[in-house]
Amino acid sequence: MDHAKLIAQLRLHEGVEHKPYTDTVGKLTIGVGRNLDDRGLSEDEIDYLLQNDIGIVEEELTQWWPHWRSLNQTRQLVVADMMFNMGRPRLSQFKLFLMALEAADYEMAAAEMLDSKWADQVKGRAETLAKMMASGDGT
């Protein structure tokens, strides 16, 4: 079978949707007719999306706050995790946290992480990330 022709035909008949929508029979759908309710995503597709999202997070962080690259690996992981979870608009509101990082005051940065609405929302995640931030150790 000619896959290129089938792809063109399916794109024409199904349409291409970049965001989830409800199809004519009430199924959550995305892309070219991908039925998320019944088929969902494979592990490979989830990993592919995650890799793309991580790339976006790294690019946004580097453009917005290049200082993050000067942190050690563990602290970069913390900042990237927070950016992934909150996005730039919310993370940029953590002004005292960011100032503490720029001053290499990692205990203060960890305290600022925990003294937030975000920490109340994500609970264990915030505690784990704050410990990583304070120690600089990912274990």
ChimeraX attribute file (.defattr): number of C-alpha atoms within 10 A of each C-alpha:
attribute: neighborCount
match mode: 1-to-1
recipient: residues
	/A:1	5
	/A:2	6
	/A:3	8
	/A:4	9
	/A:5	10
	/A:6	11
	/A:7	12
	/A:8	11
	/A:9	12
	/A:10	14
	/A:11	15
	/A:12	11
	/A:13	11
	/A:14	12
	/A:15	13
	/A:16	14
	/A:17	14
	/A:18	9
	/A:19	8
	/A:20	14
	/A:21	16
	/A:22	13
	/A:23	12
	/A:24	8
	/A:25	6
	/A:26	9
	/A:27	16
	/A:28	17
	/A:29	22
	/A:30	19
	/A:31	16
	/A:32	16
	/A:33	18
	/A:34	18
	/A:35	18
	/A:36	16
	/A:37	12
	/A:38	10
	/A:39	9
	/A:40	14
	/A:41	14
	/A:42	9
	/A:43	9
	/A:44	9
	/A:45	11
	/A:46	12
	/A:47	12
	/A:48	12
	/A:49	13
	/A:50	12
	/A:51	12
	/A:52	11
	/A:53	13
	/A:54	16
	/A:55	12
	/A:56	13
	/A:57	21
	/A:58	19
	/A:59	13
	/A:60	16
	/A:61	20
	/A:62	13
	/A:63	10
	/A:64	12
	/A:65	13
	/A:66	12
	/A:67	14
	/A:68	21
	/A:69	14
	/A:70	11
	/A:71	16
	/A:72	12
	/A:73	13
	/A:74	17
	/A:75	24
	/A:76	18
	/A:77	17
	/A:78	22
	/A:79	22
	/A:80	19
	/A:81	16
	/A:82	20
	/A:83	20
	/A:84	17
	/A:85	14
	/A:86	13
	/A:87	15
	/A:88	16
	/A:89	9
	/A:90	12
	/A:91	17
	/A:92	15
	/A:93	10
	/A:94	14
	/A:95	12
	/A:96	15
	/A:97	23
	/A:98	22
	/A:99	13
	/A:100	17
	/A:101	22
	/A:102	15
	/A:103	11
	/A:104	12
	/A:105	15
	/A:106	21
	/A:107	17
	/A:108	20
	/A:109	24
	/A:110	23
	/A:111	18
	/A:112	18
	/A:113	22
	/A:114	19
	/A:115	13
	/A:116	12
	/A:117	10
	/A:118	17
	/A:119	17
	/A:120	13
	/A:121	10
	/A:122	11
	/A:123	12
	/A:124	11
	/A:125	14
	/A:126	21
	/A:127	17
	/A:128	14
	/A:129	24
	/A:130	24
	/A:131	19
	/A:132	19
	/A:133	27
	/A:134	16
	/A:135	15
	/A:136	18
	/A:137	12
	/A:138	14
	/A:139	8
